[in-house]
Amino acid sequence: MSPTSLLRTAGWLVCGLYATIPAFWMAVHPFVHRWRRARFKFKLLAPWWMLLWVMAWIVSWPWRNAILYDRPALWIVSFACWAVSITMYSHGGSGLSIDRIIGKHEVEPNATQHLVTTGIYAHVRNPIYFGHICTMLGWSLGTGTIACWSLTAFYVTTLLIMIPQEERELEQRFGAEYRDYTQRVPRLIPKFGK
């Protein structure tokens, strides 16, 4: 397998996994009260997410090597996208515990709750989702494959459906504090400056 083919396969696998994140959360946020009452919630949710990966890979399999273009210079832009995503992940993750990142706070009824509005969260409400977009965009630009671009489009589309569901749930949890936060800080694209 050539290095180019390996990169395209890696991009397809990564984009397939990331593309399922909003669909996974769409099974959680609208039903959070049910999940909080459920036993073995993580034993149910983890296989659900893995099933979504497999479905994304099966659906996109025929186009994993179908090329829209072949421009090696675009890998430079890919690396820039990945630098942004690494920055978003490192700053976005530093304000949250691993339990919050994996969603334990959403489904555990007695988890300690507080709204994080400092650090990167003072500039964007969803830095990790923005990081996902940059990661997928990097793979899509570099590989030029139909599969990566399609999975990225699927991610963005489902993300735009899922985020309002997540925000409704956060508003129920944090009330006026969260509503005020949404008025000051953009949803997805970071805003720096005053």
Secondary structure as a PSIPRED ss2 file (coil, helix, strand):
# PSIPRED VFORMAT (PSIPRED V4.0)

   1 M C   1.000  0.000  0.000
   2 S C   1.000  0.000  0.000
   3 P H   0.000  1.000  0.000
   4 T H   0.000  1.000  0.000
   5 S H   0.000  1.000  0.000
   6 L H   0.000  1.000  0.000
   7 L H   0.000  1.000  0.000
   8 R H   0.000  1.000  0.000
   9 T H   0.000  1.000  0.000
  10 A H   0.000  1.000  0.000
  11 G H   0.000  1.000  0.000
  12 W H   0.000  1.000  0.000
  13 L H   0.000  1.000  0.000
  14 V H   0.000  1.000  0.000
  15 C H   0.000  1.000  0.000
  16 G H   0.000  1.000  0.000
  17 L H   0.000  1.000  0.000
  18 Y H   0.000  1.000  0.000
  19 A H   0.000  1.000  0.000
  20 T C   1.000  0.000  0.000
  21 I H   0.000  1.000  0.000
  22 P H   0.000  1.000  0.000
  23 A H   0.000  1.000  0.000
  24 F H   0.000  1.000  0.000
  25 W H   0.000  1.000  0.000
  26 M H   0.000  1.000  0.000
  27 A C   1.000  0.000  0.000
  28 V C   1.000  0.000  0.000
  29 H H   0.000  1.000  0.000
  30 P H   0.000  1.000  0.000
  31 F H   0.000  1.000  0.000
  32 V H   0.000  1.000  0.000
  33 H H   0.000  1.000  0.000
  34 R H   0.000  1.000  0.000
  35 W H   0.000  1.000  0.000
  36 R H   0.000  1.000  0.000
  37 R H   0.000  1.000  0.000
  38 A C   1.000  0.000  0.000
  39 R C   1.000  0.000  0.000
  40 F C   1.000  0.000  0.000
  41 K H   0.000  1.000  0.000
  42 F H   0.000  1.000  0.000
  43 K H   0.000  1.000  0.000
  44 L H   0.000  1.000  0.000
  45 L H   0.000  1.000  0.000
  46 A H   0.000  1.000  0.000
  47 P H   0.000  1.000  0.000
  48 W H   0.000  1.000  0.000
  49 W H   0.000  1.000  0.000
  50 M H   0.000  1.000  0.000
  51 L H   0.000  1.000  0.000
  52 L H   0.000  1.000  0.000
  53 W H   0.000  1.000  0.000
  54 V H   0.000  1.000  0.000
  55 M H   0.000  1.000  0.000
  56 A H   0.000  1.000  0.000
  57 W H   0.000  1.000  0.000
  58 I H   0.000  1.000  0.000
  59 V H   0.000  1.000  0.000
  60 S H   0.000  1.000  0.000
  61 W H   0.000  1.000  0.000
  62 P H   0.000  1.000  0.000
  63 W H   0.000  1.000  0.000
  64 R C   1.000  0.000  0.000
  65 N C   1.000  0.000  0.000
  66 A C   1.000  0.000  0.000
  67 I E   0.000  0.000  1.000
  68 L C   1.000  0.000  0.000
  69 Y C   1.000  0.000  0.000
  70 D C   1.000  0.000  0.000
  71 R C   1.000  0.000  0.000
  72 P C   1.000  0.000  0.000
  73 A C   1.000  0.000  0.000
  74 L H   0.000  1.000  0.000
  75 W H   0.000  1.000  0.000
  76 I H   0.000  1.000  0.000
  77 V H   0.000  1.000  0.000
  78 S H   0.000  1.000  0.000
  79 F H   0.000  1.000  0.000
  80 A H   0.000  1.000  0.000
  81 C H   0.000  1.000  0.000
  82 W H   0.000  1.000  0.000
  83 A H   0.000  1.000  0.000
  84 V H   0.000  1.000  0.000
  85 S H   0.000  1.000  0.000
  86 I H   0.000  1.000  0.000
  87 T H   0.000  1.000  0.000
  88 M H   0.000  1.000  0.000
  89 Y H   0.000  1.000  0.000
  90 S H   0.000  1.000  0.000
  91 H H   0.000  1.000  0.000
  92 G H   0.000  1.000  0.000
  93 G H   0.000  1.000  0.000
  94 S H   0.000  1.000  0.000
  95 G C   1.000  0.000  0.000
  96 L C   1.000  0.000  0.000
  97 S C   1.000  0.000  0.000
  98 I H   0.000  1.000  0.000
  99 D H   0.000  1.000  0.000
 100 R H   0.000  1.000  0.000
 101 I H   0.000  1.000  0.000
 102 I C   1.000  0.000  0.000
 103 G C   1.000  0.000  0.000
 104 K H   0.000  1.000  0.000
 105 H H   0.000  1.000  0.000
 106 E H   0.000  1.000  0.000
 107 V H   0.000  1.000  0.000
 108 E C   1.000  0.000  0.000
 109 P C   1.000  0.000  0.000
 110 N C   1.000  0.000  0.000
 111 A C   1.000  0.000  0.000
 112 T C   1.000  0.000  0.000
 113 Q C   1.000  0.000  0.000
 114 H C   1.000  0.000  0.000
 115 L C   1.000  0.000  0.000
 116 V C   1.000  0.000  0.000
 117 T C   1.000  0.000  0.000
 118 T C   1.000  0.000  0.000
 119 G H   0.000  1.000  0.000
 120 I H   0.000  1.000  0.000
 121 Y H   0.000  1.000  0.000
 122 A H   0.000  1.000  0.000
 123 H C   1.000  0.000  0.000
 124 V C   1.000  0.000  0.000
 125 R C   1.000  0.000  0.000
 126 N C   1.000  0.000  0.000
 127 P H   0.000  1.000  0.000
 128 I H   0.000  1.000  0.000
 129 Y H   0.000  1.000  0.000
 130 F H   0.000  1.000  0.000
 131 G H   0.000  1.000  0.000
 132 H H   0.000  1.000  0.000
 133 I H   0.000  1.000  0.000
 134 C H   0.000  1.000  0.000
 135 T H   0.000  1.000  0.000
 136 M H   0.000  1.000  0.000
 137 L H   0.000  1.000  0.000
 138 G H   0.000  1.000  0.000
 139 W H   0.000  1.000  0.000
 140 S H   0.000  1.000  0.000
 141 L H   0.000  1.000  0.000
 142 G H   0.000  1.000  0.000
 143 T H   0.000  1.000  0.000
 144 G C   1.000  0.000  0.000
 145 T E   0.000  0.000  1.000
 146 I H   0.000  1.000  0.000
 147 A H   0.000  1.000  0.000
 148 C H   0.000  1.000  0.000
 149 W H   0.000  1.000  0.000
 150 S H   0.000  1.000  0.000
 151 L H   0.000  1.000  0.000
 152 T H   0.000  1.000  0.000
 153 A H   0.000  1.000  0.000
 154 F H   0.000  1.000  0.000
 155 Y H   0.000  1.000  0.000
 156 V H   0.000  1.000  0.000
 157 T H   0.000  1.000  0.000
 158 T H   0.000  1.000  0.000
 159 L H   0.000  1.000  0.000
 160 L H   0.000  1.000  0.000
 161 I H   0.000  1.000  0.000
 162 M H   0.000  1.000  0.000
 163 I H   0.000  1.000  0.000
 164 P H   0.000  1.000  0.000
 165 Q H   0.000  1.000  0.000
 166 E H   0.000  1.000  0.000
 167 E H   0.000  1.000  0.000
 168 R H   0.000  1.000  0.000
 169 E H   0.000  1.000  0.000
 170 L H   0.000  1.000  0.000
 171 E H   0.000  1.000  0.000
 172 Q H   0.000  1.000  0.000
 173 R H   0.000  1.000  0.000
 174 F H   0.000  1.000  0.000
 175 G C   1.000  0.000  0.000
 176 A H   0.000  1.000  0.000
 177 E H   0.000  1.000  0.000
 178 Y H   0.000  1.000  0.000
 179 R H   0.000  1.000  0.000
 180 D H   0.000  1.000  0.000
 181 Y H   0.000  1.000  0.000
 182 T H   0.000  1.000  0.000
 183 Q H   0.000  1.000  0.000
 184 R H   0.000  1.000  0.000
 185 V C   1.000  0.000  0.000
 186 P C   1.000  0.000  0.000
 187 R C   1.000  0.000  0.000
 188 L C   1.000  0.000  0.000
 189 I C   1.000  0.000  0.000
 190 P C   1.000  0.000  0.000
 191 K C   1.000  0.000  0.000
 192 F C   1.000  0.000  0.000
 193 G C   1.000  0.000  0.000
 194 K C   1.000  0.000  0.000
